């Protein structure tokens, strides 16, 4: 009897609390549509603190085309900030359906796909050929900075070779630089390490007897005392190198210079870039 009474009392307190929670979430969702920045920020903060309750309705908001673009933009951003990996399929559907006509909203979906770890969907979307907006293509290029998989590199090579828009070209060159930075940095680090080792060896040589002369016909070494082993480029690497070469030979002033400089650096690390 007492147990039943306790459960009944608990229900009396619990149901209003749940209803209040649902009301708060709905109020926050409404706040995402507010033109008042303060109201929007408070709504976003509340939803970020209640991810379990927020994810599903925010996904629905993303694909509600009766709403203003600003509302869908905020929904796209929030899904990325929530780290809602399951929302990636909603973003994919919104992009591929062609229903989202606002480029800024599509850009924010691209950014959120990066946040939830689904760059592969960005590559798929680019390969669909549906996107024509330079601002969205530039966002896709920036999204792939540092991505070393063949699909990402192939996409950047295509973006660079087939696009004359300055925004897209700059974004692609920047992303490509980020991809190859480790290889270029590794080559520079190797050279620096060898130089330091030679300096130390030179210092220690005074304490040691002179080494015997090398045998006749000894194969020549490079300046640092050992041959550099260059990397073999993949098919996607070669496509990027070809695109950089074409840009370097074109009339795109500053971009052409950047492409030429990057290609020169790559020639130090890769075979026949």
N, C-alpha and C positions, 0 to 999 in steps of 0.2 A: 504493500500500500504506500509506504513511504517512498520507495523507489519510483513508483508510478507518479507520485506527486512531484518528486524532484524533476523527473523527465518533462512533466507538463510545464513546470515553472521554467525549466531551461528553454523549452520551445517558445514560451512567451517572450523571453529575452532575445533568443537567437533570431527568430524570424524578422523582427523589426531591424536588428543589426544588419542582416543580410540585405533587406530591402533598402536600408540607408546606404549600404555599400554600393548596391546596383545603381541607386539614384546618383551617387557621387561619380561613378564611372560615366554614366550618361551625361551628367552635367559637364564633366571634363571633355567628353567627345564633342559636345556642343561648343565648348570653349575653343576647340581647334578651329572652328569656323569664324571666331571673333575677329573683327578688324582691330580690336584693341590689343596691342602687343602684350601688355601686362597680363590680360586675361588668358591669352594664348599660352604664354610661358608658364603660368600657374597650372593650366590644364595639362600641358606636356609633362611638367614635373610630376603631377599626380599620377598620370598614366604610366610613367617610367617607374614609379614606385609600386605599381600594381600590374606587373607584366602579364600575369596569368589571366586577369580579367580584361586586359586591354587588347591583347593580340588579335583575337577573332574580330571584334567590332572595328578595329583599325584597318584590318585587311579588307573588310567590307567597304569601309569608307574610301579606300584607295580606288576601288572600282565602281564607285557610285558617281556616274558621269552627270548626274543632275546637280551635283555640288559644284561650287566654284573651283577653278584650277588651284587657287591658293590652299584650299582645304585638302585636295588630293596631294599637293606638294608636301604639306605638313604631315599627312598620313604616311607618305613614302619615306620622309625623313625619320619619322618616329619608328617605323618598322625596322629601319637600319639601326637606330639608337637602341631599340629593344633587343637587337641581336636575334630577331625572329627568323631563324633559318627556314622554317616552314612557309614563311611568307614569300620566299623566292619564287615559288610556282605562281603565286598571285601576280607578282611583278612580271614574270615571264608572260603570263596570259595578257596582262594589260599592255605590254609592249608589242607582242606579236599580233594582237587582235586588230591593231590600228585604231582602236577607239579613243586612245589617249592622244589628242591632237595638240596638247600643249607641250612644247619642247622642254620647258623648264621642269615640268613634272617628270618627263622621261629622263632628263639628266639626273634628277634626284633619285630616281629608281636605279639608275646605273651606279650611283654612289652607294646606295644601300645594298645593292648586290655585292659590292666589294666588302662592305661591313659584315655581311653575313657569310662571307666566304664562298660565294658562287660566281666567280669570274667566268667559269665555263659557260654560264648562261649568257654572259655579255658577248662572248665569242660566237655562240650560236645565233644570237640576235643579229650581230653584224653580218654573219654569213648568210642570213636570210635575205639580205639586200633590201630590207624594208625601210631602213633609216636613211633619210636624205638630209636631215638638218646638220649643218656644220658644227653647231654648238654641241649637239648630242654625240656626233662622231669624235669631236675633240675630247669630250668627257669619257668616251669609251677608250680612247687612246691612253689618257691619263690613268684610267682604271687599271691598265695592264702594266704599269711601270713596275719593273722588277720581276715580272712573270717570265720564267725561263722555259716554259713548256712550248712545244712546237706549234700548238694551235694559236697561242697568244702571239708568238713571234711572226707566224705566217700572216695573222691579221694585221699586225703593225706594218709589215712589209707592204701589204696591199693598200693600207691606208696611205702610206707615204708615197707609193708609186702612182696611185690613181686619183690623188686629190691635190688640187691647187689652192684650196682655201688656206690662208695663212694660219688661222687658228688651229686647224687640223694638223697641218704640217709641223708647226711648233710643238704641239702636244705629242705627236708621234716621235719626233726627234728626241724630246725630253724623256719619254718613256723608254725609248731604245737605249739612250745613254744609261739609264738606271739598270737596264737589263745586263749590259755588258760591263758595268763598273767593277764588279768583283773580279772578272777576268783581267781587266786592264790594271786594276789595283794590285792583283796578284803578281802581274808581270813587273810592275814597278817595285813591289815589295821584295821580289826575288832579286832584282837588280840592286836595290838598296842593301839587302842582306849580304849579297856577294861583295859589294863594295866595302862594307864594314868588315867582312871577314878578311878581305885582301889588306885592308888597312892594319888590322891586328896582326896578320901574318907578316906584314912588312916590318912592324914593330918588333915582333919576336925574332925576325930573321937575324937581327944583330947579335942575338945570343946563341945562334946556331951556326954550324958550319954551312958553307955554301952548298946547295944541292948539286948533284952531278948534272951535266948538260943533257938535254933530251936526245934520244937516239935519232939517227938520220931518218929523213922522210916522215917525221912525226907530224900527224895531221894538225893543221892550224886550228887554234881555238879562237873564240871571239874575244872582245876586249876584256871581258870579265873573267876569262879563264875557263869557260865551259860553253858548250853550244846551247842555244835556246831551243826548247822543244815547243813548236807552235801547235795550236789546237786545230783539229779538223772541223771545219764548219759543217753544220747540218744543212739539209735543204732549206729550212726556214732561215737559217743564218745567211745563206747565199742570197736568198730573196731580199733580205734586209740590206745586205751589202750592195746589191745591184740597185736597189732603190736609193740608197745614200749616194752612190756614184752618179746616178741620173740627176739627183737634186744638186749635187756639187757641180755638175756640168751645165745646169740650167741657169735661168736669169733671176732666181730668187736670192738676191744680194746676201743678206745676213744669214738666212737659212742655208743657202748654198755654202757659205763659209763654214758654218757649223757642221754641215754634212761632210765636207772635205776634211775638217779637223778630226772628226770622229772616225772617219774611214782610215786616216793616217795612224791613229792610235790603235785601231783594230788590226792593222797590218802588222803591228808588233806582236800581237797575241795569236792571230789566226793565219792559217795558210791561205794565200790568195784571196783576200777579202774582196 
